[in-house]
Amino acid sequence: MSPTAKIPAWQLSDRELTEHLVAAQQQQNTAYAWQLEVIREVESRGIAPEGHPSTAVFLATALHVTPREARARVAQATAEVPLTRKAASAGDVTAQHVAVIAEGLAAAPDWLTPEDYTVAEDMLVALAVQADHATVRRAVRRLRAYWDHEGTPPADHAEASARPWREFRYHWTRGGRFHFTGNVDPETGTVLEQLLVPLAAPDPADPSGAPDPRTTAERHGDAIAAIADLAARAPDLPVKAGERAVATVTVALTDLQAAAKTVFLDDHTPLPIADLRRLLCDAKIYP
């Protein structure tokens, strides 16, 4: 059933609606592939209309897209990605897929053989047919990391291995916040991302229909806290002197007898009693 049929959506059955959605996306993919083919031909002929110094400038004017998007489409149209264009023409991959693959393969090193280049593109296209463009982008990052490693001269491998692949810096702010920065290698980054994505997912809407009020950064912060909590409970967590991490809390006897609401750690940091109970819920207590 063609999505261009003059039938109001409300008259379609559930199955017909889903068929229309899939068909419309495939037509959109095919239309984008055809547009890139036309752009490729215009660029190869150098026939941008008079008054436009380049194909990209003409696209920005004629298609009402940003100059950046216009340049990106020219780059995609002229990229050496025949397998990607074929999949897009068949309606199997989206414009976002094309953009990610073209950008990723544009960074292919000079030493890569034509056969290896084709294998890389084929792998990315096969993934794009089954996954969203964010997943393909992660695959591109892994591919680039592999190329960077393989392209390092043998004499430099020892030096590269000696350099830190992971860095983590932190300090306590005056307000008592734990501030940190750092970076990790692609493999560790992928693992962290796979942990963050499900833990940082928005909460379901409340009974009134209001969505999760947290920002993306706040949800990521909550996910980091959840990861730390899960790690602290891991059975194979490294221990010191046969015991888990030690928390020293000082509470005056008079305060304890008066049902203290705040305690102090050994660095004199105040801590609400409710937070203390949560932190030490699985701890051994030595009065």
N, C-alpha and C positions, 0 to 999 in steps of 0.2 A: 504493500500500500504506500503510495507516494505521500510524503509529508506536505506536498504542495496542493494536495486535493482540497477542493473547496468544501470541506466538511468542518463544522464547528467542533472544537475539541470536546465540548460537553456531550456531543452525540456519539463519541467513540467509546467502545468498550474498554475495560482495563487493559486487556491484551493489546488492543489497537493503539492505545496511548503509549505504551512502552515501545511498541514497534515503531511508532512515529518518532519517538525520542531518539532511538538508535539510528534510524534512517536519516534523520535531520543532522545528527552529528557526523555521519559518514559523508553526507553531501557537503557539509561545511569543510570537512577535511579535504575532500576532493576539490572543492572550489579554491581552497588555499593553495593546494598543489598546482592547480592550473594558473593561479595568479603568479606564483613563483616562476613557473615556466615562461610566462609572458615577460616578467621582469628580466629574466635571464636573457631572453632574446633581445629585448630593448637595450639592455646593457651591452650585449655583444655587438650590436649594430651601432651603438653610440648615437642613438636618434632621439635623445631627450628633446622635447619641444622647445622651440626658441624662447629664450628668456629664462631657461632653467639650465644652470651650468652642469648639472649632473642628474642621473636617474633618481638618486635619493631626494634631491631637492624637488623634482617633479612629483614624486610619490607623496611627499609631505604636503604639497599643495593640492594635488588632485584627489588624494584619498583622505585628506583631513586627519593625518596621523602626525605624531611628533617627529621631528628630525631624527631622533634616536631610533624610533621604531622604523622609519623609512630606511635608514642605513642598515638596520638589522635585517630587514627583508631583502635588501640587495645582497648582503653577505650570505644569507641563506640560499638565495637564488643562484649565486655564483659558486657556492661551496661544492667541493667534490664529494657529494653524498648521493650517488645514484640509487643505492638501495633504499635510502630514506625517502627520496622523491617518489620512488615506485610504490612504497608502502602508503605514502600520503595520497597518491593518485588513486589507490585502491580503497581509500577511506579508512585505512587501518590505524593510522597514527594522526595525532592532532598537530595543530600549528605549534603548540608549546613543545611537543616532542621534537619537531623539526628544528626549532630554535636551539634546544639543549644539545641535540646531536651535532648540528652544524657547528655550534660554538665549541663543543668539546673536541671534535676532530680537527678544527682549525688549529688547535694547539699540538697536533701530532708532531713528534720530533722528526727531524730530517733523516735520522738513521733508520726510521721505520720502513720496512720493505712494503711494496704495494700489496703483497699477499697478506701481511700482518694488518695493514690498514683496512683491507676488505674484511678480514676476520673481525676486527674491532667494530666496524660499522654494522656488520651482520649481527653481532652479539647485542649491540645497543638497540637495533631495530627489533630484534626478537623480544627483548625486554619491554620495549615501548608498546608493542602490540598487546601486552598483558598487564602493564602497570602504568601508573600515572607519571607525569614528567618529573616530579620531585624524586621518585625512585630512580629514574634514569639519570638524573643529575648526580645522585649519590654514586651511581655506577661510573659515571664520567670522572668523578673525583678519584675514585679508586684506580681507574685506568691511568689517569695522569700521574698518580703517586707511583704506580708501577713503572711508567715510562721514565719518570725522574730517577728512580732507583736504578733501572737497567741502563740508563744513559750516563750514569756516573762512571768516569774512568776508573779502572781497577785500582790505580794508585791512590785515588781519593776515597775509596770505600772505607778504609780504616779510619780516616779522618772524619768521614760522615758518621760512622758508627760511634765515634768517640763523642760527637756533639750530642747534647741532650735532645731527645725526641719529645720529651714531655717537660713542661715547666709549670710550676705552680707557686704563686706568691700570695701571701696574705698578711693582714695586720688588723689589729683591733682599733676601731675608731674611738674617739673620745666619747661618743654617744653609746658605746658598748656594742657596736655592730661589728660583724666579722666580714671584712671586705677582702675580696680575692680577685686575682686575674691570672691568666696563663694560657697555654696552648698545648695541644697534644698531637700525636701522630694520627694519620688518617684512620688506622685500624681502631685505635682507642676512641677517636671521635665518633666513628660509626657505632660502636657499642654504646657510648653515652647517648647518642641521638636516639638509638633504639629503646633505651631506657626512658629518656625524657618524653618521647612522643606519647606513649600511652598514659604516663603519669601526669602529663601536663594537659591532657584532654579537658575541655570545658565540662563542668558539672551539668547534669540535666537541668532543664528549666524547673523552677519551683512550682508549687501548685497554682500560683497565680499566672504562670506563663513567663515570668521574668527570667532572662538568660543569666548565665554565670557572670557576675559583675566584675570578676578579676580580669586584669589586662593580660596580654600574652606574657609579659615579663614577670608578672606576679604568679601566673600559673607555672612558669618555668622555675621560679624560686621555690614554690611549694613542691615541685617535682624533685628539686635538688635535696630539699629537706627530707622527702620521703625516701630517696635513694640512700641518704646518710643513715636514716632510721633502719632501713632494711639491712644495710651493711653492718650496723652495730649489733644486729640480732643474728647475723650469720654464724653458724656453728663453727666454721673454720677461721673465724676472725683471729688474727695474731694476738697473743696474750703476752703479758709482762709478768715474769716470776710466777707463771702458772695461773694467773688471774687476769680477768678482763680489766679494762681501763678503770682507774680508781678516781672517784669523786669525793673530795674532802669537804664536808659541810660543817660549819660551826654554828651551833645554836645554844644560846645561853639557857641554863636550866630554868631560870625564871620565865624566859620567853616560851620555852617548851611547855612549861606548866600552864602558861597563859594562852596556849594554842596559837603559837606564832603564825603570822601570815607571811613573813619574809625571813629568809635565811641568808647567810653569806658564805660564798665559796672561799677557798684559802687565799685567793687573790683579792679578797674584799669586795667582790662583785655581788650586789644584792640579787636575790632570786625569789620570785613568788613561790609560796609553798606548793601551789597547784602545779607549777612547772617542775618543781623538785620531785613531786610524786610521779609525774609522767616520765621524767628522765630515769628515775630509779625503780621503775615498776618491776624490772626483772633482776634487780641488784640484790646482793647479799648485804645485810645491814649489821654493822658491828657498833653497838652503842659504846 
